[in-house]
């Protein structure tokens, strides 16, 4: 039995399983013939014959249990809560792929933290002896816990060391054996054990001098030890007090009152795309000679194939014009013009969302109160750069002074900004200028027949010109042009007087 191809769609549709339609709020089961039948026949055509194949019977649907409206509502709420909890556990850095699988987005490791701390650790250093050559700077660079530990141990060790020596002298001379003998002259009076010797060491090094325990003139060894302890004690005092003073007076804490905006913005300023961020000083004492610098930290591969993981590129914030030298009395918006020399010249808004870089900003200056150099640092990742935003104003004029509202320091608002790159914006502006320039037609384009007409008639006004050649005069007015009125200041054709009269 032969069948046409046109019959197969209708036959397949007729043999397809009916769909069990389920309406909301309806708990009645709909039984179909397909679910009751033992098999389904699929029709196919092969070599002009009809072949029928019997498939396995479909399993019966599970029995439906009627539920109330409150039970369904509770189930929906439970599913919604489960979805919210699952999204929280996934975190903000996870995204869904094409087939619904969780795909974690790689988070960039900061080179400089927002508080200015450099996230770099040095390892596998074999020449550690170099730290001991500059022990003063090493002690100053230690954290406070280690510095206090070294400070306490320096005094405790010297006190114990010299206390042990004083006890050894008393023991070797036999002063401990003649404690009750009034005719015996000890090296140090009232030293009857290690504790008393330790107390005498503390009194000697700290120059307290209570007067109960004193050295006698019958002990030359004790006199030499007293001089040695006084000298070494003065050196220890000078060294440790100097370290603590420098550590306390470090200008790093002054940098805590120099604040940077949480985000950087890109918007138009004077019809040019600019990268901007805000910096301010919370103290009334000024930073003298404040200077601003910016670096772009980004991976780079050279033309020779060398990979540079953290390449540093300068970002100009007004070095050529002197705008990088700040008078930081009130918060300032630092601007970087995106020009040909800028690393953001070819970067558009869509490309900015895909880039992986870090902008490090550095503010340097001298503290007015102490005269020490201070440096404050911060950084902005690619996701912290907001395209099409501008900083909100902070300054207002009050009665006799300018009022600064630091509550709006980090606030931004959206402005109309083209999403193209600075390069494309510059090319569009150049094409617009060229169109305006060439749209002003010249006299030669408007009257092309004038040149042909002048070429046919002889020029009797000039003796040096040949017959049939027109005279082109550019940039000046001749007598013939004044008489005829056909000449123009630029690009005009001058003809003789006879031609103008004709």
C-alpha positions as CSV (number, residue, x, y, z in Angstrom):
1,X,0.0,0.0,0.0
2,X,1.5,3.2,-1.2
3,X,1.1,6.4,0.7
4,X,1.9,10.0,-0.3
5,X,4.2,12.2,1.6
6,X,1.5,14.8,2.0
7,X,-0.5,12.4,4.2
8,X,2.1,12.0,6.9
9,X,1.6,15.2,8.7
10,X,-2.1,14.6,9.1
11,X,-1.6,11.0,10.1
12,X,1.1,11.9,12.6
13,X,-1.1,14.6,14.2
14,X,-3.9,12.1,14.4
15,X,-1.7,9.6,16.2
16,X,-0.1,12.1,18.7
17,X,-1.0,11.8,22.4
18,X,-3.6,14.3,23.6
19,X,-2.4,16.7,26.3
20,X,-4.0,16.6,29.7
21,X,-5.0,20.2,30.1
22,X,-5.2,21.3,33.7
23,X,-7.0,24.4,34.8
24,X,-6.2,26.4,37.9
25,X,-8.4,25.4,40.9
26,X,-9.7,22.3,39.1
27,X,-8.9,18.9,40.7
28,X,-10.8,16.6,38.3
29,X,-8.8,14.0,36.5
30,X,-9.1,13.8,32.7
31,X,-8.6,10.4,31.3
32,X,-7.6,10.0,27.7
33,X,-7.7,7.1,25.4
34,X,-3.9,7.3,24.9
35,X,-3.2,6.6,28.5
36,X,-5.5,3.6,28.5
37,X,-4.2,2.1,25.3
38,X,-1.4,-0.4,25.4
39,X,0.7,1.1,22.7
40,X,1.2,3.7,20.0
41,X,1.9,3.0,16.4
42,X,4.3,5.2,14.6
43,X,3.9,5.4,10.8
44,X,7.1,5.7,8.6
45,X,7.9,5.2,5.0
46,X,10.8,3.1,4.0
47,X,11.5,1.8,0.5
48,X,7.9,2.3,-0.6
49,X,6.4,0.2,2.2
50,X,4.5,1.1,5.3
51,X,6.3,-0.1,8.4
52,X,4.6,0.0,11.8
53,X,6.5,-0.3,15.0
54,X,5.0,-0.8,18.4
55,X,6.5,1.2,21.3
56,X,6.4,0.5,25.0
57,X,3.3,1.5,26.7
58,X,3.5,4.8,28.6
59,X,3.4,4.6,32.4
60,X,0.2,5.6,34.0
61,X,0.2,9.1,35.5
62,X,0.4,9.4,39.3
63,X,-2.7,9.7,41.2
64,X,-3.7,13.3,42.0
65,X,-4.6,14.3,45.4
66,X,-7.0,17.1,45.9
67,X,-5.6,19.9,48.1
68,X,-7.1,23.0,49.5
69,X,-6.3,26.6,48.4
70,X,-4.4,27.3,51.6
71,X,-2.2,24.3,51.1
72,X,-1.3,25.4,47.6
73,X,-0.6,28.9,48.8
74,X,1.7,27.6,51.5
75,X,3.6,25.5,49.0
76,X,4.1,28.5,46.7
77,X,5.4,30.6,49.6
78,X,7.8,27.8,50.6
79,X,9.1,27.5,47.0
80,X,9.6,31.3,46.8
81,X,11.5,31.3,50.1
82,X,13.7,28.4,48.9
83,X,14.5,30.3,45.7
84,X,15.5,33.4,47.6
85,X,17.7,31.4,50.0
86,X,19.3,29.6,47.0
87,X,20.1,33.0,45.4
88,X,21.7,34.2,48.7
89,X,23.8,31.1,49.0
90,X,25.0,31.6,45.4
91,X,26.3,35.1,46.1
92,X,26.4,38.1,43.9
93,X,29.3,36.9,41.9
94,X,27.5,33.8,40.5
95,X,25.6,34.0,37.2
96,X,23.5,31.5,35.3
97,X,24.8,30.0,32.2
98,X,22.9,29.0,29.0
99,X,21.6,25.8,30.5
100,X,21.0,27.1,34.0
101,X,24.3,25.9,35.5
102,X,25.8,28.2,38.0
103,X,28.8,30.1,36.6
104,X,31.0,32.0,39.1
105,X,32.5,35.3,37.9
106,X,36.1,35.7,38.7
107,X,36.7,38.6,41.2
108,X,39.7,40.7,40.6
109,X,42.2,40.8,43.4
110,X,43.0,44.4,44.4
111,X,46.5,45.6,44.1
112,X,45.8,48.5,46.5
113,X,43.0,48.3,49.0
114,X,40.4,51.1,49.4
115,X,42.2,52.2,52.7
116,X,45.5,52.5,50.9
117,X,47.1,49.3,52.0
118,X,49.2,47.6,49.3
119,X,48.0,44.0,49.0
120,X,51.5,42.6,48.3
121,X,53.4,40.1,50.4
122,X,57.1,39.3,49.8
123,X,58.1,35.7,50.0
124,X,61.2,33.5,49.6
125,X,63.6,36.2,50.6
126,X,67.0,34.7,51.3
127,X,68.9,37.9,52.2
128,X,67.1,38.5,55.4
129,X,70.2,39.9,57.0
130,X,69.6,43.1,55.3
131,X,66.8,43.8,57.8
132,X,69.3,43.7,60.6
133,X,71.6,46.2,58.9
134,X,68.8,48.8,59.3
135,X,67.4,47.7,62.6
136,X,65.8,51.1,63.4
137,X,63.6,51.1,60.3
138,X,62.8,47.4,60.9
139,X,61.5,48.2,64.4
140,X,59.5,51.2,63.1
141,X,57.9,49.1,60.4
142,X,56.7,46.4,62.8
143,X,53.1,46.4,63.9
144,X,52.1,47.7,67.3
145,X,51.9,44.3,68.9
146,X,55.5,43.4,67.9
147,X,56.8,46.9,68.7
148,X,55.4,46.8,72.2
149,X,56.8,43.3,72.7
150,X,60.3,44.4,71.6
151,X,60.0,47.5,73.8
152,X,59.2,45.6,76.9
153,X,61.7,42.8,76.3
154,X,64.6,45.3,75.6
155,X,64.3,46.7,79.1
156,X,63.5,43.4,80.8
157,X,66.4,41.6,79.3
158,X,68.9,44.4,80.2
159,X,67.6,44.6,83.8
160,X,67.8,40.8,84.2
161,X,71.2,40.6,82.7
162,X,72.8,43.3,84.9
163,X,70.9,42.0,87.9
164,X,72.4,38.6,87.4
165,X,75.9,40.1,87.2
166,X,75.4,42.1,90.4
167,X,74.2,38.9,92.1
168,X,77.3,37.0,90.8
169,X,79.6,39.7,92.1
170,X,78.0,39.5,95.6
171,X,78.2,35.7,95.5
172,X,81.9,35.6,94.4
173,X,83.0,38.2,97.0
174,X,81.2,36.4,99.8
175,X,78.8,39.2,100.6
176,X,76.0,36.8,100.9
177,X,77.9,34.9,103.6
178,X,78.5,38.0,105.8
179,X,75.1,39.5,105.9
180,X,75.0,39.7,109.7
181,X,78.7,40.8,110.0
182,X,78.7,44.6,110.6
183,X,82.5,44.8,110.1
184,X,82.2,43.4,106.5
185,X,82.0,46.0,103.7
186,X,80.0,44.5,100.8
187,X,80.2,45.6,97.2
188,X,76.6,46.8,97.3
189,X,74.9,47.5,100.6
190,X,71.6,45.6,101.4
191,X,72.0,43.1,98.6
192,X,71.0,39.8,100.2
193,X,69.7,37.8,97.1
194,X,68.8,37.8,93.5
195,X,65.7,39.9,94.0
196,X,67.6,42.7,95.7
197,X,70.3,42.5,93.0
198,X,67.5,42.8,90.3
199,X,66.0,45.8,92.1
200,X,69.4,47.5,92.3
201,X,69.8,46.9,88.5
202,X,66.5,48.6,87.8
203,X,67.3,51.6,90.1
204,X,70.7,52.0,88.4
205,X,69.5,51.8,84.8
206,X,66.4,54.0,85.4
207,X,68.4,56.5,87.6
208,X,65.8,56.3,90.3
209,X,68.3,56.0,93.3
210,X,66.2,55.3,96.4
211,X,69.3,55.3,98.6
212,X,68.7,52.0,100.4
213,X,70.9,50.0,98.1
214,X,74.1,51.8,97.2
215,X,77.5,50.8,95.9
216,X,80.6,51.2,98.1
217,X,84.1,52.3,97.4
218,X,85.6,48.9,98.3
219,X,84.5,47.3,95.0
220,X,86.3,48.5,91.8
221,X,84.6,45.8,89.8
222,X,81.2,47.1,90.8
223,X,82.3,50.6,89.9
224,X,83.2,49.5,86.3
225,X,79.9,47.6,86.0
226,X,78.0,50.6,87.2
227,X,79.6,52.8,84.5
228,X,78.9,50.1,81.8
229,X,75.2,49.7,82.8
230,X,74.7,53.5,82.9
231,X,76.1,53.9,79.3
232,X,74.2,50.9,77.9
233,X,71.0,51.9,79.7
234,X,71.2,55.4,78.1
235,X,71.6,53.8,74.6
236,X,68.7,51.5,75.2
237,X,66.5,54.4,76.3
238,X,67.5,56.5,73.3
239,X,66.9,53.7,70.8
240,X,63.6,52.5,72.1
241,X,62.1,55.8,72.9
242,X,63.2,57.1,69.5
243,X,61.5,54.1,67.8
244,X,58.3,54.6,69.7
245,X,58.3,58.4,69.0
246,X,58.8,57.9,65.3
247,X,56.1,55.2,65.2
248,X,53.6,57.4,67.1
249,X,54.3,60.5,65.0
250,X,54.2,58.6,61.6
251,X,51.9,60.5,59.2
252,X,50.1,57.4,58.2
253,X,47.3,58.3,60.6
254,X,47.1,61.7,59.0
255,X,46.1,59.9,55.8
256,X,43.0,58.5,57.5
257,X,41.4,62.0,57.3
258,X,42.1,62.2,53.5
259,X,39.1,60.6,51.8
260,X,38.4,59.5,48.3
261,X,35.1,59.0,46.6
262,X,33.8,55.4,46.5
263,X,33.3,55.5,42.8
264,X,34.9,57.2,39.8
265,X,32.7,58.6,37.0
266,X,33.0,59.2,33.3
267,X,31.0,62.0,31.7
268,X,31.4,65.0,29.4
269,X,33.3,68.1,30.6
270,X,33.7,70.9,28.0
271,X,32.5,68.5,25.3
272,X,35.2,65.9,26.1
273,X,35.0,62.6,27.9
274,X,36.7,62.8,31.3
275,X,37.4,60.3,34.1
276,X,36.8,62.0,37.4
277,X,37.0,61.2,41.1
278,X,36.7,63.3,44.2
279,X,39.2,63.9,47.1
280,X,38.8,65.8,50.3
281,X,40.5,66.6,53.6
282,X,38.5,66.3,56.8
283,X,40.9,68.3,59.0
284,X,41.1,72.1,59.1
285,X,44.9,71.9,59.0
286,X,46.0,71.8,55.4
287,X,48.2,69.5,53.4
288,X,51.0,71.8,52.1
289,X,52.1,71.2,48.5
290,X,49.5,68.5,47.8
291,X,50.2,66.6,44.6
292,X,48.0,64.0,42.9
293,X,49.1,61.1,40.7
294,X,47.2,58.2,39.1
295,X,48.3,54.8,37.8
296,X,46.4,52.2,35.6
297,X,47.2,48.6,36.7
298,X,46.4,46.2,34.0
299,X,47.8,43.0,32.5
300,X,49.6,43.5,29.2
301,X,51.3,41.4,26.5
302,X,54.0,43.0,24.5
303,X,54.6,42.5,20.7
304,X,57.4,40.0,21.5
305,X,55.0,37.8,23.5
306,X,56.1,38.9,27.0
307,X,53.3,38.9,29.5
308,X,53.3,41.6,32.1
309,X,50.8,40.7,34.9
310,X,50.7,44.1,36.6
311,X,51.7,46.8,34.1
312,X,51.6,50.3,35.4
313,X,50.6,53.2,33.1
314,X,50.5,56.8,34.0
315,X,47.2,58.6,33.9
316,X,47.6,62.3,33.4
317,X,45.6,64.4,35.9
318,X,47.0,67.7,34.8
319,X,50.7,67.3,35.0
320,X,51.3,69.4,31.8
321,X,49.0,72.2,33.0
322,X,49.8,72.1,36.7
323,X,46.3,71.0,37.7
324,X,47.8,68.1,39.6
325,X,49.2,70.5,42.3
326,X,46.2,71.0,44.6
327,X,45.1,73.6,47.1
328,X,43.2,71.2,49.2
329,X,41.0,73.5,51.3
330,X,37.7,72.1,50.1
331,X,36.9,68.8,48.3
332,X,38.0,68.8,44.7
333,X,37.1,66.8,41.7
334,X,40.2,65.5,39.9
335,X,39.7,65.1,36.2
336,X,41.5,63.1,33.6
337,X,40.8,64.1,30.0
338,X,40.5,61.1,27.8
339,X,42.6,62.1,24.8
340,X,44.8,60.4,22.3
341,X,47.5,59.7,25.0
342,X,45.0,58.3,27.5
343,X,44.7,54.5,28.0
344,X,40.9,54.9,27.8
345,X,40.9,56.4,24.3
346,X,39.4,53.4,22.6
347,X,37.2,52.3,25.5
348,X,33.4,52.6,25.2
349,X,30.7,52.0,27.8
350,X,30.2,48.4,26.7
351,X,33.9,47.7,26.7
352,X,34.2,49.2,30.2
353,X,31.9,46.5,31.6
354,X,34.1,43.8,30.1
355,X,37.5,45.2,31.1
356,X,39.6,44.1,34.0
357,X,41.8,46.9,35.4
358,X,42.5,48.9,38.5
359,X,43.1,52.6,38.9
360,X,45.4,53.6,41.8
361,X,45.2,57.2,42.9
362,X,48.0,58.7,45.2
363,X,47.8,62.0,47.1
364,X,51.1,63.2,48.5
365,X,51.8,66.3,50.6
366,X,53.4,67.7,53.7
367,X,51.6,67.8,57.0
368,X,51.3,71.4,58.1
369,X,51.5,70.7,61.8
370,X,54.6,68.3,61.8
371,X,56.2,69.1,58.5
372,X,56.4,65.3,57.6
373,X,55.5,63.9,54.2
374,X,52.1,62.2,54.1
375,X,50.7,59.9,51.4
376,X,47.2,58.7,51.0
377,X,46.2,56.0,48.5
378,X,43.0,54.4,47.1
379,X,41.9,52.4,44.1
380,X,39.0,51.9,41.7
381,X,38.2,48.6,39.9
382,X,36.4,48.5,36.6
383,X,33.0,47.9,38.2
384,X,33.5,51.0,40.4
385,X,33.8,53.3,37.4
386,X,30.3,54.7,36.6
387,X,29.7,55.7,33.1
388,X,27.4,58.7,32.5
389,X,27.4,60.0,36.1
390,X,28.6,63.3,37.7
391,X,29.3,64.2,41.3
392,X,26.7,66.1,43.3
393,X,27.7,69.6,44.4
394,X,28.7,70.0,48.1
395,X,29.5,73.7,48.6
396,X,27.0,76.3,49.5
397,X,27.4,80.0,50.5
398,X,26.4,80.7,54.1
399,X,26.7,84.0,56.0
400,X,30.3,84.9,55.8
401,X,31.7,81.5,54.9
402,X,31.4,78.6,52.5
403,X,29.6,75.6,53.9
404,X,30.7,72.1,52.9
405,X,28.2,69.2,53.2
406,X,30.3,66.0,53.4
407,X,27.0,64.0,53.4
408,X,27.0,64.4,49.6
409,X,30.7,63.5,49.1
410,X,30.0,60.1,47.5
411,X,26.7,61.1,45.8
412,X,26.5,61.0,42.0
413,X,23.7,61.6,39.5
414,X,23.1,60.5,35.9
415,X,23.8,62.9,33.0
416,X,23.4,62.5,29.3
417,X,26.7,61.0,28.1
418,X,27.4,59.2,24.7
419,X,28.2,55.6,25.2
420,X,30.8,55.5,22.4
421,X,34.5,55.8,23.1
422,X,36.4,59.1,23.1
423,X,38.0,58.1,19.7
424,X,34.6,57.7,18.1
425,X,33.4,60.9,19.6
426,X,36.4,62.8,18.3
427,X,35.9,61.3,14.8
428,X,32.2,62.3,14.8
429,X,33.1,65.9,15.8
430,X,35.7,66.0,13.1
431,X,33.3,64.8,10.5
432,X,30.7,67.4,11.6
433,X,33.2,70.2,11.3
434,X,34.3,69.0,7.9
435,X,30.7,68.9,6.8
436,X,30.0,72.4,7.9
437,X,33.2,73.6,6.2
438,X,32.5,72.0,2.8
439,X,28.8,72.9,2.9
440,X,29.7,76.5,2.1
441,X,29.9,76.4,-1.6
442,X,32.4,78.5,-3.5
443,X,31.7,80.8,-6.4
444,X,33.4,78.4,-8.8
445,X,30.9,75.7,-7.9
446,X,27.9,78.0,-8.2
447,X,28.9,79.5,-11.6
448,X,30.8,76.9,-13.6
449,X,29.8,78.6,-16.9
450,X,31.6,81.8,-16.0
451,X,35.1,80.2,-16.5
452,X,34.2,78.7,-19.8
453,X,32.8,82.0,-21.0
454,X,36.0,83.8,-20.0
455,X,38.2,81.3,-21.7
456,X,36.5,82.0,-25.1
457,X,36.9,85.8,-25.1
458,X,40.3,87.5,-25.3
459,X,41.5,89.5,-22.3
460,X,42.3,93.0,-23.4
461,X,42.8,94.4,-19.9
462,X,46.2,92.7,-19.2
463,X,49.0,92.9,-21.6
464,X,51.0,89.9,-20.3
465,X,48.1,87.4,-20.4
466,X,47.5,85.1,-23.4
467,X,44.4,85.1,-25.6
468,X,41.7,82.8,-24.4
469,X,43.1,82.3,-20.9
470,X,41.2,83.6,-17.9
471,X,43.0,85.4,-15.1
472,X,42.5,84.0,-11.6
473,X,43.0,86.5,-8.8
474,X,42.8,85.1,-5.2
475,X,42.8,87.1,-2.1
476,X,42.6,90.7,-3.4
477,X,40.3,93.1,-5.2
478,X,41.2,94.6,-8.7
479,X,39.9,97.6,-10.4
480,X,38.1,95.5,-13.0
481,X,36.4,93.6,-10.1
482,X,35.3,96.8,-8.5
483,X,33.8,98.0,-11.8
484,X,32.0,94.8,-12.7
485,X,31.0,93.7,-9.2
486,X,31.5,90.0,-10.1
487,X,34.7,89.5,-8.1
488,X,34.9,88.1,-4.6
489,X,37.6,88.2,-2.0
490,X,38.5,84.5,-2.3
491,X,38.4,82.1,-5.3
492,X,36.8,84.5,-7.8
493,X,37.4,84.9,-11.6
494,X,38.2,88.3,-12.9
495,X,37.4,89.2,-16.5
496,X,38.2,92.3,-18.5
497,X,36.0,95.4,-18.6
498,X,34.8,94.7,-22.1
499,X,33.4,91.3,-21.1
500,X,31.6,92.9,-18.1
501,X,30.1,95.6,-20.3
502,X,28.9,93.0,-22.8
